[in-house]
Amino acid sequence: GAGVSQTPSNKVTEKGKYVELRCDPISGHTALYWYRQSLGQGPEFLIYFQGTGAADDSGLPNDRFFAVRPEGSVSTLKIQRTERGDSAVYLCASSLWGDRSYNEQFFGPGTRLTVL
Amino acid sequence: KQEVTQIPAALSVPEGENLVLNCSFTDSAIYNLQWFRQDPGKGLTSLLLIQSSQREQTSGRLNASLDKSSGRSTLYIAASQPGDSATYLCAVKEYGNKLVFGAGTILRVKS
C-alpha cells in the first residue's frame, strides 16, 4: 500500500508569512509524529498524535508552531510569522500504535521549507 | 535528557569491505532502537528495529546489535556495495514514544 506522503515537497516563503505543511499517514496507523531536520543533523522531535489528540507536544519550539489532526488521519503543521531559523526539512512519520516496543515508525519524504 | 552519538561522522571504504557503524545513548530506559538509511534529499527508510529485550536483528547483509546496559548499538554491513552509500541514522525510542536521533554517519562506498 501507499506510504506516508507529505505536501508540498518544497515550500519557499518570506519571513513573517504563515505556512501549512500536510501529512497523509499510512492508512490505519493511529500514531503520527512530526520531526524537523536541519542540515547535517538528525531529525528532532516536534509533536506526537495518538488518534486526534496531541499526546506529546514537548518538542514544539515556541507558540508559533501548531499542529492538528482533526479526524485522526491527515495532519497539518502550521507555522505562524515564519523566521529564517525555521528553514529545515519537516518530516512526518506514522506507526500502527504509539506505545509498543516493536512499534516501527515509517517516514515520509519530507517538506523542505525555506524562509527568505 | 537522552543524547545519541554516532561514530564515525563519515566513512569512506572500497567496495566489498565489511564495516561497522557505532551508536551510543546516555539513558538505557528505551523501548527500542532503530537504524535508518537516508539518501540525499529523501526521507528515512527503516532498516532494522531492535526491541529493548532483544540483542540483535538481521536483514540480508545487515546485522544490528544492542547492548542496552552499556548504551551501545552497532550496525554491521557485510560486503559493502556502492548502492549502500547514504547517511545512516540510529534512533532510540523513549517511553514517551518519540524517537531521539543521532547526527548520522555518512557512508561512501567506492567502486
HADDOCK unambig.tbl for C-alpha pairs under 7 A between the chains (distance, minus, plus):
assign (segid A and resid 40 and name CA) (segid B and resid 103 and name CA) 6.91 0.50 0.50
assign (segid A and resid 41 and name CA) (segid B and resid 103 and name CA) 4.64 0.50 0.50
assign (segid A and resid 42 and name CA) (segid B and resid 101 and name CA) 5.42 0.50 0.50
assign (segid A and resid 42 and name CA) (segid B and resid 102 and name CA) 5.50 0.50 0.50
assign (segid A and resid 42 and name CA) (segid B and resid 103 and name CA) 4.31 0.50 0.50
assign (segid A and resid 42 and name CA) (segid B and resid 104 and name CA) 6.33 0.50 0.50
assign (segid A and resid 43 and name CA) (segid B and resid 101 and name CA) 6.16 0.50 0.50
assign (segid A and resid 44 and name CA) (segid B and resid 100 and name CA) 6.87 0.50 0.50
assign (segid A and resid 44 and name CA) (segid B and resid 101 and name CA) 6.99 0.50 0.50
assign (segid A and resid 45 and name CA) (segid B and resid 98 and name CA) 6.50 0.50 0.50
assign (segid A and resid 45 and name CA) (segid B and resid 99 and name CA) 6.79 0.50 0.50
assign (segid A and resid 98 and name CA) (segid B and resid 97 and name CA) 6.16 0.50 0.50
assign (segid A and resid 99 and name CA) (segid B and resid 97 and name CA) 6.09 0.50 0.50
assign (segid A and resid 101 and name CA) (segid B and resid 31 and name CA) 4.82 0.50 0.50
assign (segid A and resid 101 and name CA) (segid B and resid 32 and name CA) 5.67 0.50 0.50
assign (segid A and resid 101 and name CA) (segid B and resid 51 and name CA) 5.62 0.50 0.50
assign (segid A and resid 102 and name CA) (segid B and resid 51 and name CA) 5.83 0.50 0.50
assign (segid A and resid 106 and name CA) (segid B and resid 46 and name CA) 6.96 0.50 0.50
assign (segid A and resid 107 and name CA) (segid B and resid 43 and name CA) 6.31 0.50 0.50
assign (segid A and resid 107 and name CA) (segid B and resid 44 and name CA) 5.67 0.50 0.50
assign (segid A and resid 107 and name CA) (segid B and resid 45 and name CA) 6.97 0.50 0.50
assign (segid A and resid 108 and name CA) (segid B and resid 43 and name CA) 5.70 0.50 0.50
assign (segid A and resid 109 and name CA) (segid B and resid 42 and name CA) 5.37 0.50 0.50
assign (segid A and resid 109 and name CA) (segid B and resid 43 and name CA) 3.94 0.50 0.50
assign (segid A and resid 110 and name CA) (segid B and resid 43 and name CA) 5.85 0.50 0.50
